[in-house]
Amino acid sequence: MTNDRKDRKGVSYSESNNGLHTPNPEFTPRSNSVLLDLAPLILTTIILMVQFFYFDDFTPHIPLACGILITGLFLKCRGARWQDMEEYFLQVIQIGIPAVMVLLGVGMLIGGWIIAGTVPTILYYGFSLFTPSTFLVSVCILCSILSLATGTSWGTVGTAGLALMGIGMGLGIPAYLTGGAIVSGAFFGDKMSPLSETTNLTPAACGVELWDHIKGMMPTTIPAMTVSLIIYALLGMQYSDQTVDLSTIELIKQKLAEDYIISPITLLPAVVVIFAAFRKYPAMPTIYGGVVVASVIAFVMQGVGLHDIFNTLQNGAVSNTGLEVVDKLLTKGGAMSMTWVTILTFFALAFVGSLEYYGTLRTIMARLNRYIKTRFGLTLSTYGSIIGVGALVGDVYTTLVLPARLLKDKYEELGYKKTTLTRSIEDCGTLLSPLIPWNMGGGSFVAATLGVSTLLYAPFAFACWLSPLFGLLWAFMGRFMPREQSAHTNNSNK
């Protein structure tokens, strides 16, 4: 039960039973000017573009902070108070706190999995898959496994991906094909991993449980990856007659075997996390439970001291094998490695919360409502808004959060479960980000790391663009778009 009341300045509040007084965005002062409603978003986008393209700096933290201040200034000009906006966006930030706690645990887990030998074992067995004809399929599968296990597409691309590019060149595989396979696998794993920051942040912004979100993504992601693997297998057949030197792979495997105990037992931390995922245990105890199991194995099997374990969980693992490729692969992780992401998450949530209170999101939604008349129109409008934010802002976290806050009520209004929305956000936000050349969370990073132009590898990153196509197909056919039980049955064919 809620009651509306106004403070001494006439700003409306919603008073709930728990005594918390929160600003009601429906009563935020607005003008009849669409341009004025959109001005904070437009100006912030301009600042982001200057940061990205003029300064060649793909860190959006300060531009987003400027966006919060700009929104506050426009709000002040409309006669509202900064304190009200601040109270509102702090509540939006609270939505992301559980995801941030999971992210910090993920940083610890990555470091723990390295010193426990989990990641080295995955690499060791993974590198055994390579032949010229199966290289592209193997690359996609290995990057998928690594990204699922670590929850980071960036980490997979920047470590194993970099090594695989060199191996691909030695095998005579074109760089754009290898790059496409790496991106398909890395971002597939990132999207489906319970350890991924995007996979935690997206459902948090929509009020959806993590495991329900992951299950909801399967109808688009699994078919897309299956088709991709078939295409990579067909493409790889033309390289079956080549004879190549696999000495680089053997050297990497040798170094891994020298510095770590390679055993199926070291895969136990990954098994624990996967088992917990299938059992739908809460994300936080799942992650931290994996940290404990990894720490025990590191102590018992790998001979790592207790203080070194604590230091690794805090600051990350440091590899000193003497082989640069291996050391790049295995120097990462730790809670501190997540500070860049967590700070950006806070800024992105605060910025979106500010726009929501100011009225920008309502103005955009009013325009979208003209096109959202059918099930397919809802999906198409969702995709369009996500791609538009991703292309315009170029920041993957804002791309995930802003459409989530914008459209979640519309899905409820039409009687569809919000898992379809979270799936769409990841299909177009997470998976298409590496295909946008200036997107700081994808295309710009991948191109700079792998040394291949985004426009060259993008057509061959099949899993990334097939997934949203399957989403459109299911929307057209009326499949895999579950409705809330309370939805009216007479809308089921819309």
Buried (B, 14 or more C-beta within 10 A) or exposed (E): EEEEEEEEEEBBBBBEEEEEEBBBBEBBEBEEEEEBBBBBBEBBBEBBBEBBEEEEEBBBBEBBBBBBEBBBEBBEEEEBBBEBBBBBBEBBBEBBBBBBBBBBBBBBBBBBBBBBBBBBBBBBBBBEBBBBBBBBBBBBBBBBBBBBBBBBBBBBBBBBBBBBBEBBEBBEBBBBBBBBBBBBBBBBBBBBBBBBBBBBBBBBBBEBBBBBBBBBBEBBBBBBBEBBBEBBBEBBEEBEEEEBEBEBBEEBBBBBEEBBBBEEBBBBBBBBBBEBBEEBBEBBEBBBBBBBBBBBBBBEBBEBEEEBBEBBBBBBBBBEBEBEBBBBBBBBBBBBBBEEBBBBBBBBBBBBBBBBBBBBBBBBBEEBEEEBEBBBBBBBBBBBBBBBBBBBBBBBBBBBBBBBBBBBEBBBEBBBBBBBBBBBBBBBBBBBBBBBBBBBBBBBBBBEBBEBBBEBBBEBBBBBBBBBBBBBBBBEEEEBBEBEEEBEEEEEEE
